[in-house]
Amino acid sequence: MPSSDTYAKWLAIFRIYTGAFWLLHAIPKFTDSASFLPPSGFMPMMIQKSLGSTTGFYHDFLANVVMPNIAVFAQLVRVGELLVGISLVLGLFSRLGGLGGMFLAANYMLAKNAFGAADGYGSLDFVAIVISFFNLVLPTDARWSLDAVLFRRRRRAVAA
């Protein structure tokens, strides 16, 4: 049976992969801002499309909170994806990065009204929720992470 160190290394690779996933989605939103930000970018177009497919509380949230403040929410999305990616790649506040990734992906699925959809429309978002969840609940920050370095220093200081 492999050692716990082997498992820790595989979990670190998984964490870094998940961070790269989020960075690959965030970086184009910064390098080509015009194609994402209002008034003519992807974000306002996606919210308009979502208004036609969502119902209930999330539709009201999109119509009454997000649309009037679309520029703010567009910035929150791209900065959120970037912070989640950096957090997971560097292993700094990894569990918080996993929680942030779950929050972002769940909102994407709600906007697409894709929860429970069997057609695969929200399947990438569902995968993002699952891999971010694993970073929340598993010790993916035990190896090759800033969390491991910071916690190791704190343990030494407490033990001394």
C-alpha positions as a LaTeX table, in Angstrom:
\begin{tabular}{lrrr}
\hline
Residue & $x$ (\AA) & $y$ (\AA) & $z$ (\AA) \\
\hline
Met1 & 0.00 & 0.00 & 0.00 \\
Pro2 & 1.40 & 3.46 & $-0.89$ \\
Ser3 & 2.61 & 5.69 & 1.92 \\
Ser4 & 0.69 & 8.72 & 3.13 \\
Asp5 & 3.41 & 10.85 & 1.53 \\
Thr6 & 2.51 & 9.35 & $-1.85$ \\
Tyr7 & $-1.15$ & 10.21 & $-1.30$ \\
Ala8 & $-0.21$ & 13.74 & $-0.24$ \\
Lys9 & 1.77 & 14.22 & $-3.45$ \\
Trp10 & $-1.14$ & 13.01 & $-5.61$ \\
Leu11 & $-3.53$ & 15.29 & $-3.76$ \\
Ala12 & $-1.14$ & 18.20 & $-4.33$ \\
Ile13 & $-1.07$ & 17.43 & $-8.05$ \\
Phe14 & $-4.87$ & 17.35 & $-8.02$ \\
Arg15 & $-4.98$ & 20.73 & $-6.21$ \\
Ile16 & $-2.59$ & 22.29 & $-8.71$ \\
Tyr17 & $-4.61$ & 20.88 & $-11.62$ \\
Thr18 & $-7.80$ & 22.35 & $-10.17$ \\
Gly19 & $-6.10$ & 25.71 & $-9.75$ \\
Ala20 & $-4.89$ & 25.58 & $-13.34$ \\
Phe21 & $-8.48$ & 24.84 & $-14.43$ \\
Trp22 & $-9.68$ & 28.04 & $-12.73$ \\
Leu23 & $-6.74$ & 30.08 & $-14.04$ \\
Leu24 & $-7.40$ & 28.90 & $-17.60$ \\
His25 & $-10.91$ & 30.29 & $-17.26$ \\
Ala26 & $-9.84$ & 33.54 & $-15.56$ \\
Ile27 & $-6.86$ & 34.69 & $-17.60$ \\
Pro28 & $-8.72$ & 35.26 & $-20.91$ \\
Lys29 & $-11.17$ & 37.47 & $-19.03$ \\
Phe30 & $-8.24$ & 39.77 & $-18.21$ \\
Thr31 & $-6.27$ & 39.53 & $-21.45$ \\
Asp32 & $-9.31$ & 40.25 & $-23.63$ \\
Ser33 & $-11.49$ & 42.32 & $-21.31$ \\
Ala34 & $-13.66$ & 43.76 & $-24.08$ \\
Ser35 & $-15.00$ & 40.33 & $-25.01$ \\
Phe36 & $-16.09$ & 39.66 & $-21.41$ \\
Leu37 & $-17.02$ & 42.97 & $-19.77$ \\
Pro38 & $-20.07$ & 45.18 & $-20.40$ \\
Pro39 & $-21.51$ & 46.64 & $-22.48$ \\
Ser40 & $-20.98$ & 44.17 & $-25.32$ \\
Gly41 & $-19.03$ & 41.30 & $-23.77$ \\
Phe42 & $-19.90$ & 37.73 & $-22.84$ \\
Met43 & $-21.05$ & 38.50 & $-19.28$ \\
Pro44 & $-24.03$ & 40.74 & $-20.15$ \\
Met45 & $-24.97$ & 38.40 & $-23.01$ \\
Met46 & $-24.92$ & 35.38 & $-20.68$ \\
Ile47 & $-27.01$ & 37.15 & $-18.04$ \\
Gln48 & $-29.58$ & 38.19 & $-20.67$ \\
Lys49 & $-29.75$ & 34.59 & $-21.88$ \\
Ser50 & $-30.05$ & 33.35 & $-18.29$ \\
Leu51 & $-33.00$ & 35.65 & $-17.64$ \\
Gly52 & $-34.92$ & 33.71 & $-20.27$ \\
Ser53 & $-34.14$ & 30.29 & $-18.81$ \\
Thr54 & $-34.22$ & 30.79 & $-15.05$ \\
Thr55 & $-37.18$ & 31.02 & $-12.71$ \\
Gly56 & $-37.84$ & 31.77 & $-9.08$ \\
Phe57 & $-35.41$ & 33.39 & $-6.70$ \\
Tyr58 & $-32.41$ & 33.19 & $-9.00$ \\
His59 & $-34.25$ & 34.88 & $-11.86$ \\
Asp60 & $-35.25$ & 37.68 & $-9.50$ \\
Phe61 & $-31.66$ & 37.95 & $-8.27$ \\
Leu62 & $-30.33$ & 38.19 & $-11.84$ \\
Ala63 & $-32.97$ & 40.70 & $-12.93$ \\
Asn64 & $-32.99$ & 42.97 & $-9.88$ \\
Val65 & $-29.44$ & 42.75 & $-8.51$ \\
Val66 & $-27.03$ & 41.51 & $-11.18$ \\
Met67 & $-28.32$ & 43.31 & $-14.30$ \\
Pro68 & $-28.36$ & 46.80 & $-12.75$ \\
Asn69 & $-24.83$ & 46.17 & $-11.45$ \\
Ile70 & $-23.48$ & 44.07 & $-14.31$ \\
Ala71 & $-20.08$ & 45.81 & $-14.38$ \\
Val72 & $-19.50$ & 45.04 & $-10.69$ \\
Phe73 & $-20.55$ & 41.40 & $-11.06$ \\
Ala74 & $-18.38$ & 40.96 & $-14.16$ \\
Gln75 & $-15.39$ & 42.15 & $-12.14$ \\
Leu76 & $-16.34$ & 39.86 & $-9.24$ \\
Val77 & $-16.50$ & 36.85 & $-11.57$ \\
Arg78 & $-13.14$ & 37.37 & $-13.19$ \\
Val79 & $-11.34$ & 38.35 & $-9.97$ \\
Gly80 & $-13.02$ & 35.45 & $-8.14$ \\
Glu81 & $-11.86$ & 32.92 & $-10.72$ \\
Leu82 & $-8.34$ & 34.37 & $-10.62$ \\
Leu83 & $-8.16$ & 34.26 & $-6.81$ \\
Val84 & $-9.48$ & 30.69 & $-6.68$ \\
Gly85 & $-6.89$ & 29.63 & $-9.26$ \\
Ile86 & $-4.00$ & 31.36 & $-7.50$ \\
Ser87 & $-5.11$ & 29.99 & $-4.13$ \\
Leu88 & $-5.13$ & 26.42 & $-5.38$ \\
Val89 & $-1.97$ & 26.56 & $-7.50$ \\
Leu90 & 0.06 & 28.10 & $-4.69$ \\
Gly91 & $-1.68$ & 26.12 & $-1.97$ \\
Leu92 & $-2.49$ & 29.26 & $-0.01$ \\
Phe93 & $-5.85$ & 29.05 & 1.78 \\
Ser94 & $-6.60$ & 25.97 & $-0.32$ \\
Arg95 & $-9.83$ & 25.05 & 1.43 \\
Leu96 & $-11.14$ & 28.57 & 0.99 \\
Gly97 & $-10.16$ & 28.34 & $-2.69$ \\
Gly98 & $-12.15$ & 25.11 & $-2.97$ \\
Leu99 & $-15.17$ & 26.76 & $-1.37$ \\
Gly100 & $-14.87$ & 29.75 & $-3.71$ \\
Gly101 & $-14.67$ & 27.45 & $-6.72$ \\
Met102 & $-17.78$ & 25.60 & $-5.61$ \\
Phe103 & $-19.64$ & 28.90 & $-5.17$ \\
Leu104 & $-18.66$ & 30.17 & $-8.62$ \\
Ala105 & $-19.52$ & 26.92 & $-10.40$ \\
Ala106 & $-22.85$ & 26.57 & $-8.56$ \\
Asn107 & $-23.79$ & 30.07 & $-9.67$ \\
Tyr108 & $-22.89$ & 29.22 & $-13.26$ \\
Met109 & $-25.16$ & 26.18 & $-13.09$ \\
Leu110 & $-27.99$ & 28.20 & $-11.54$ \\
Ala111 & $-27.64$ & 30.82 & $-14.27$ \\
Lys112 & $-27.92$ & 28.10 & $-16.92$ \\
Asn113 & $-30.79$ & 26.45 & $-15.02$ \\
Ala114 & $-28.74$ & 23.28 & $-15.44$ \\
Phe115 & $-29.17$ & 21.57 & $-12.06$ \\
Gly116 & $-30.59$ & 18.15 & $-12.80$ \\
Ala117 & $-30.16$ & 18.56 & $-16.55$ \\
Ala118 & $-29.14$ & 15.27 & $-18.14$ \\
Asp119 & $-28.17$ & 16.83 & $-21.47$ \\
Gly120 & $-24.71$ & 17.85 & $-20.31$ \\
Tyr121 & $-25.43$ & 21.58 & $-20.60$ \\
Gly122 & $-23.97$ & 22.24 & $-17.18$ \\
Ser123 & $-21.69$ & 19.23 & $-17.00$ \\
Leu124 & $-18.43$ & 21.23 & $-16.98$ \\
Asp125 & $-19.81$ & 23.37 & $-14.18$ \\
Phe126 & $-20.77$ & 20.22 & $-12.28$ \\
Val127 & $-17.23$ & 18.88 & $-12.70$ \\
Ala128 & $-15.91$ & 22.22 & $-11.40$ \\
Ile129 & $-18.13$ & 21.87 & $-8.32$ \\
Val130 & $-16.89$ & 18.33 & $-7.67$ \\
Ile131 & $-13.18$ & 19.04 & $-8.08$ \\
Ser132 & $-13.48$ & 22.19 & $-5.99$ \\
Phe133 & $-15.35$ & 20.20 & $-3.34$ \\
Phe134 & $-12.48$ & 17.72 & $-3.14$ \\
Asn135 & $-10.13$ & 20.63 & $-2.49$ \\
Leu136 & $-12.43$ & 21.73 & 0.31 \\
Val137 & $-12.68$ & 18.40 & 2.13 \\
Leu138 & $-9.41$ & 16.58 & 1.35 \\
Pro139 & $-5.99$ & 17.62 & 2.66 \\
Thr140 & $-4.76$ & 18.77 & $-0.74$ \\
Asp141 & $-2.58$ & 21.38 & 0.94 \\
Ala142 & $-0.40$ & 18.90 & 2.86 \\
Arg143 & 2.42 & 18.93 & 0.28 \\
Trp144 & 3.91 & 21.50 & $-2.08$ \\
Ser145 & 1.85 & 24.36 & $-0.68$ \\
Leu146 & 2.29 & 27.63 & 1.12 \\
Asp147 & $-0.26$ & 26.39 & 3.66 \\
Ala148 & 2.08 & 23.53 & 4.60 \\
Val149 & 5.00 & 25.93 & 5.03 \\
Leu150 & 3.00 & 28.41 & 7.10 \\
Phe151 & 1.41 & 25.77 & 9.32 \\
Arg152 & 4.77 & 24.02 & 9.83 \\
Arg153 & 6.30 & 27.29 & 11.05 \\
Arg154 & 3.39 & 27.93 & 13.36 \\
Arg155 & 3.61 & 24.42 & 14.84 \\
Arg156 & 7.32 & 24.88 & 15.55 \\
Ala157 & 6.63 & 28.21 & 17.24 \\
Val158 & 3.91 & 26.67 & 19.41 \\
Ala159 & 6.05 & 23.65 & 20.30 \\
Ala160 & 9.02 & 25.80 & 21.33 \\
\hline
\end{tabular}
